[in-house]
């Protein structure tokens, strides 16, 4: 669903629009709202609790609680009837931007399979907000959500390729793919091994955009369109939302959209190994030894840890161009969720300058991240007696860290590398953030890239 809720600021529109008055928890009496509106709200039990909305048809009250949710405006977008609205309060620029973004996020509906499309309330953006930038951000968030929310029956490797082709066509990018047994001919053996058991052929999607002489920026996204666990099959609970296991690739496409729309001065490359981890007589097995594009042999400890295998070949390929920065995004480990839960996006990076820039950007954009350690002391957990490396540690300790250490072995040619072990899913709804697919860290990353490379 595209963000169509936002009207550009015009004084005449603002004068005609219905006013929204933010109200903090238990502070209705202190609000600047009309006295009759406050009387009616009080009679109906409204007192400023976060996400509560009351309207008399002429104006509206929005409960902001303690003010800690930067996207609370989404609650108004979700609950108000069709019409034009404007905030009665003034905000500083960053708060205004987040309010606009929150409103837009509140308009999201995954309605691909719905016949009826709901009407939307429209916001007159505050004068000091960058409405165009917030619209671009919302478009990218919605792209991520739509891709992740689409059931695997309609989002196999071929459909994921088509989504990338649609974006490339829209943005004027070039795209090519390596499919099926051609992966072996072109030396992507681990991508082929993971995806060969599925009906939909595995593939590597390779999209390029921008001036060939600009600094090279490479995004690598895990595109496992459904993860059964392979021969180490998942249980029913673990498999229930595995349509989201292509979330890393969705994030790459969402971030790429922001980069291309803003015209950043980069040579952008997006690499997506797209596979389904299925079960058949041709499935790869625990104990198999796979040869990687880099030449390292990899012992398979568990076929349910397939994402790092396909990423390894893609990272090796991306690193061959020696990009200035390579970023990998993947729904990689359950261990990351145990450590940080669903909301925080864990990431790995040894470049302190990048780390500081990302932390600042995450706070500014309300797009939380948390740095995790690439602790070399755990590299021995990946040792193998019969291959160069095992792709899992074989124990229950530091699963996200050892996964990142495994990937680092294949990303070494990039000048700088960042890895995000994201969840890409929201298990509990909040204003503007419904249960289902969710974009994490890409707004903060874009802020860093825009400052670094400019438009």
N, C-alpha and C positions, 0 to 999 in steps of 0.2 A: 504494500500500500504506500503510495507516494504522499509526502506531507503537503496537503493542500489547504491547511487551516490558516495559513498566515497571510494577512493583508499587509502590503507595504504601508509605512506610516504616511498618512495624510491628515492634516489638521481637520479637514471637513469630516473625514471618516471618524476621527477620534471624537468629534463633537456629537456625532450621531450614534456612536456605539454605546452600549450599556456598560456602566462602570463596575469593575470588580474591586472590592475592598478587602485586602488581606487583614486577617484578624488572628492575633496570637492566642494561645490557649488561656481561657479564663479572663480575657481582656476585651470582651465585646463592648463594654461601656466606654473604653478608651478609644474605640474606633472612630474614624471620621465619617463613617457611613451615616446616611439619613436616620433620624430618630425613629421614624415609623418602620423602616426596614429592620432596625435593631430590635424594636419591640416585637415584631412578627417573628424574627429569628429566635429570640429568647423564648417566646411562647411555643416554638416548635423544637426546643431542646438544643439549639445551636449555641456553642460557646467557644468556638475557635479551635477545637481539637483538629489535629493534623488530618487533612484530606476531606474534612466535612465541607459541604457546599450548600448554601441556601440562597434562593432567589425569589423575589416577589414579581418577577416578570419585567421589571424596569431596571433593576440593579442586582448585584450578587455579592455575597460574602464568601470568602475562601478561608477556611481554617488552616493556619500554617503551623499550629502546635508550638513547639519551642523554637521553630525557625531553622532546624538542623537539616531539613531535606531541601536541597537546592532545586529539585524538580517538582516541588509541591504544586506548581501551576498546572501540572498535568491533571490533577484531580478536577480542576474546573473544566478543562477540555473534555474530560471523560463524562462529566455529569451535567453540564449545562446544555440547554436545548439549542438548536440551530439559531444562529444570529451573529452579529458583530459585537465584540467586547473589547474593552481597553482597561488596563490597570489604572486605578485611581491614584496609586502611590508612585513616586519616582524612585528609581534604583540607580546605584552606581553601574558602570558599564558591564562589569563581569556578572553582577547579579542580574542585570537586565538580559544579558545573553543567555544565562542559564534558565531564566524564567521563560524566554521565548523557546528555547530548546525543550524545556519541560512541557510547555503547551503542545509543541509539535509531537513529542513522544506520547502525550496523552491521546493523540489522534490515531495512534497505530492500532490497526486491527488485522489479524491474519484472516482474511476473508476469501482466500482463493477458492474454497469449497463452499462458500455461502452464496445463495442466490440474492439475498437482500443485502444491500450496502447501506449502512447507517448514515444519516445526514450529520454534518459536522458543524460545531461552533467555530467561529473565525476570530482571530486575535489581531487587533491593530498593534503592531510592535512598538515598544518604546523607542523614542527618537534616537536615544544613544546606544541602541543595540545594533549589532552587526547581523541583521536579519538574514542576509544572503548567506553568510557563513554558517549560521545556525540551520538554515534550510539544507545546505550541503551536508552538514553533519547528520541531520535527521535522515536524509536520503540514504546515506551510507549505513546508518544504524538499521534502517528498515530493510535494506538489501541483505544485511547479515541475518536479521531475524527471519525474513521470508525464506531464505535458503535453508537455514537450520530447521525451521518449522515444517518445511515440506517433507511429507513422508518419503521413506526410502524407495517406495514403489514408483514415485515420480521424480526421484532425485538420485539416480544411479550415476555411474561415471560419465555416461554419455550426456545426461541431462546437466551435470555439473560443468562439463565442457561447453555445452550450449549456453549456460549462464555466463561463462567467461567470454564466449564469442559475442554474446549480446552486449556486454559491457565494452568489449574491444571495439565493436562496430559503433557504438554510441560515442566513444571517446577518441576514435581515430587511432587506435593501437593496432599493432600487428600481432597475430597469434598463429601458432602452429602446434600440432600435437603429434606424439609418438604413441602408437596404439598397438596392443596385443603383442604378438611375437616380434614386432619391430623393436620393442623394448630390449629384447635380447641382442638383436643385431646392433643396436645403438649403445649397448653397454649400460643398461639399467636393470641389472639382474634381480635386485631385491624388490623393486616395484613390481616386476613381472611375477616373482614368486608369491608375493602376498595376494595379488589379485587374480591369479590364473584360474582359481577354482570357481570363480563366479561366472554367471551367464554373461554379464556385461563386462567387456574386455577392459583390463587395466590400461591406464594411459598416463602420459606426462603432458600437462598443459603448460605452454611456454608463451607468455604474453610480454610484449615489449612496447615501450612508449617513450617519447621524448627525444631530445637532441643526443645523437650518438656520442658527441664530445663532452656532454655534461657528466658530472659525478655519477658513478654507478650506484644505484640503490636496488637491492634485490630482496623481494619478499617471498618466503617459502611457506606454504600452508598445507597442513595435513588434510587430505581429501578422502578419508575413509567413509564412503557414503552409507555404509551400514557395517556394524561390527558384531558378528555373531560370536566372536572369540576364536573362530576357527576350530580346529580339533580340540583345543582346550576351551570347549564351548562354555559360554556364559550361562548362568541361570536366568530364569524368567525376569527376575527383578533387575539384574544387571543389564539385560538386553532391552529393557522396556523403552528407553529413550536413546538408543544407539543410532537413530537417524541423525543425531547431533554430532556424530563423530567426524563429520566433515566440517566442523565449526572453524577449524584453523583456516581452511581454504576460503570459507565465507568471509572471515575476518580479513584475509589478504585482499579479496575483491572489494570489500567495503573500504579498506584503507586506500587501495589503489584508486578507487573512484574519487575519494577526497583529494588525493594528490593530483590526479589528472584534471579534475574540475578546477582546482585552484591554480593550475599551471606551474607547479613547482619546477625549478630548474634542475631536473635530474634525468638520468637515463634509467627509467624504471623498468624492472624486470619482475614478473610474477611467475613463479614456478609452483605448480600444483600437481603432485602425484595423486591421481584419482583412482581408487580401487574400491571393491567391496570385499571384505574379509569373510568369505563364505566357506562352506564345507562341501567337498566332493572327493571323488577318488584321486583328484589331482591336487588336493590341498597340500600346502607345505606342513611339515610335521615338527613336533618337539624333538630335539636332537639332531635335526638337519644342520648341515653346514652350508651357508650361503656365501657366495663371493659377492663383494660389493663393487660399485663403480670405482671406488678409491683403490681397490685391490686387496683390502683387508678381508680376511675370512671371518664369518660371524656364526657362532653357535647359537641355535635357536633354543632358548630356555623355556619359552611359553608363547604359543601362537596368538595369545590375546594381547601381546605387547608388540603389535604389528606396526603401529604408527611410526615408531622410531626407525624402523627398517626402510620404509618408503621415504621418510624424510632424509635419511642418510644419503641415499643415492641422489636426491634432489639437491641437498646441500653441497655435496661434492661437485655436482654439475655447476651450480651457481657460483661456487668458490673458484672455479677454473678461470672465470673472468676477473678475479681479484677485485670485487666491488669495494667501494669505500665503506659501505655498510650493508650487512645482510641481517635480516630479521626473520626468524621462524616463529610461527604461531600454530599451536596444536592443542587439541583436547587429548592430552597425552597420558596423564596418570591419575589414578584415584588418590594416590598419596598426596598430591597437591591439594585435593579437596579436604582430606583429613587435616592437613596442616593449616589451611587458611579458609576453608569453607567455600561457598559458591560465589561470594561477592568480590573478593579480592583476587586480582590477577597476579599470580606469582611470575617473576621473570628472573632471568640470569644474564648478567653482563659484568665484565671485568673492567670496562672503560669508565672510569670515575666521572669524567666529564659528561658522558652520556647519561650515567646514572643520576647525576645531580639535575641535569636538564629534564629528565623524565619525571623525577620526583616533583619538581616545581610545576611541570605541566599537568601532572595528575591532580595536584591540589587545585590548580586554577580551573581545570575543566571538570572537576568533580568526577573523575574517571580513575578510581583507585587502583594502585598497583603495590606490589610488595617484593622487594629484592630478596632473592634466595642465593645461597652460596654455591659456587662451583668448587667444592671442597676436594682438592686433589687427593687427600687422604683416603677417599672412598673409591678411587679408581681401581684399586685391587679387588673390589667386589665384583668387577666385570671380567675378571680373569677366566680363562678357559684352558683346560688341559689339552684340548685337541684342535683349537682354532686360535686366531689372533685375539679374539675378544668374544665374550658372551654378551648378548644384548640386554640381559637382565641380571640383577645382582643375585637372585636365588634366595634372598631373605626378605624380611619385612621392613628393614630399616631404610630410610632415606630414599624412597623409591623415585621421587621427583628429581632429587639431586643426581642419582646415578643415571637416570634417563638423560638428563642434560649433559652429564659427563660423556655419555655414549655419543650424543649428537656432536659434541665439541670435537671429537676425533675426526669428524667429516667436514667441519666448517672452517678449518684452519687457514684456508687460503684467503678468506675475507679479511680486510684490514680491521674491521670491527664486526662483532656478532652479538646479537641479542636474541634470547629465546624466551617465549611466553608459553607457560603451561596452563592454558585457560580452561574454563568450564563451559562457556558459551551457552549457558542455560540458567534460567531463573526458576527455582522451585517454589518460590513464594511471591505473590504479587505485591507491588507497591505502585504508587501513582506514576503512570507513564511507563511502567515496567511490568507487563503482564507475565504470568507463568508461560514459559516457553523459551525459545531461542533468544539470546541476548548478546549484544556487542560489548566487548570488554577491551579496554586499553587503547583502542584505535584512535579515539579522540585525543588522548594524551600523546600518543605517538605522532599524530599529525601535527600537533602543536610544536613538538620538538623538530620535526622535519621541516615545517614551514619556517621556523626560526633559523634553521641550519642552512637550508637551500634557497629560501626565498621564492617569490613568484615573479 
